[in-house]
């Protein structure tokens, strides 16, 4: 089944906009106790299949093969960011919209130097892509960590940047209108 990005830009009123999409992310790591339980399952299954026969052995074999395959699947995770004229909000954190300097994306390993954190990581495991937003070029806030292809991540980053520019444009036009009046306003000044 093909996954859908569901990238949407919705106006929030007062010149703001909300960008929402669906991330395809790696299944979160389970605690070590889950891996210990799986080891006990595997060892106990050998003894149970010897004693219980074929049906128990088949159930044990399917569970033993299915568990690691299940852990390697991806999950859909809804994500959104709201750009308002004064404040940008993502996952409960707020940032001054005027201080956002850039939005970038790239492989997590290249941007942060982070290594794979899973206990059972495969050597050929694909690294995840990170989309982050910079505040004053001094603080990087992670917006998305996903398994989408580069083209999709570029589309997300491009939509975020265009939405941010549109919100800033509305703000700039209103400030210009306050100080210089509407374009096309001519007439005799009040004395």
Residue pairs with C-beta under 8 A, 6 or more apart in sequence:
3 22
3 24
3 74
3 76
4 22
5 21
5 22
5 148
5 152
5 155
5 156
6 20
6 21
6 22
7 19
7 20
7 21
7 155
7 156
7 159
8 19
8 20
8 21
9 17
9 18
9 19
9 159
9 163
10 17
10 18
10 20
11 17
11 18
12 18
12 82
12 84
14 84
14 85
15 84
15 85
15 167
15 170
15 171
15 174
16 82
16 83
16 84
16 85
16 167
17 82
17 83
17 163
17 166
17 167
18 80
18 81
18 82
18 83
19 80
19 81
19 82
19 83
19 159
19 160
19 163
20 78
20 79
20 80
21 78
21 79
21 80
21 144
21 156
22 76
22 77
22 78
22 79
23 76
23 77
23 78
23 79
23 144
23 145
23 146
23 148
24 74
24 75
24 76
24 77
24 146
24 147
24 148
25 74
25 75
25 76
25 77
25 128
25 145
25 146
25 147
26 74
26 75
26 128
26 147
27 70
27 71
27 72
27 73
27 74
27 75
29 117
29 118
29 119
30 71
32 119
35 119
35 120
38 67
41 60
41 63
41 64
41 67
42 64
45 56
45 57
45 60
45 61
45 63
45 64
46 60
48 56
48 57
48 60
49 56
49 57
49 60
49 61
68 120
71 120
74 147
77 146
79 143
79 144
80 90
81 88
81 89
81 90
81 133
81 143
81 160
82 88
82 89
82 90
83 97
83 163
83 164
83 167
84 97
84 167
85 97
85 167
85 170
85 171
86 96
86 97
86 98
87 94
87 95
87 96
87 97
88 94
88 95
88 96
88 97
88 100
88 133
88 164
89 95
90 133
90 141
90 143
93 141
95 133
95 135
95 141
96 135
97 164
97 167
97 168
97 171
98 168
98 171
99 135
99 136
100 133
100 134
100 135
100 164
101 134
101 135
101 136
101 137
102 133
102 134
102 137
103 131
103 132
103 133
103 134
103 143
103 157
103 160
103 161
103 164
104 111
104 131
104 132
104 134
104 157
105 129
105 130
105 131
105 132
105 153
105 154
105 156
105 157
106 129
106 130
107 127
107 128
107 129
107 130
108 114
108 127
108 128
108 129
108 130
108 145
109 115
109 116
109 127
111 130
111 132
112 130
116 125
116 127
118 125
126 147
128 145
128 146
128 147
129 144
129 145
129 146
129 147
129 148
129 150
129 153
130 142
130 144
130 145
131 142
131 143
131 144
131 145
131 146
131 153
131 156
131 157
131 160
132 140
132 141
132 142
132 143
133 140
133 141
133 143
133 160
134 140
134 141
135 141
143 160
144 153
144 156
146 153
148 156
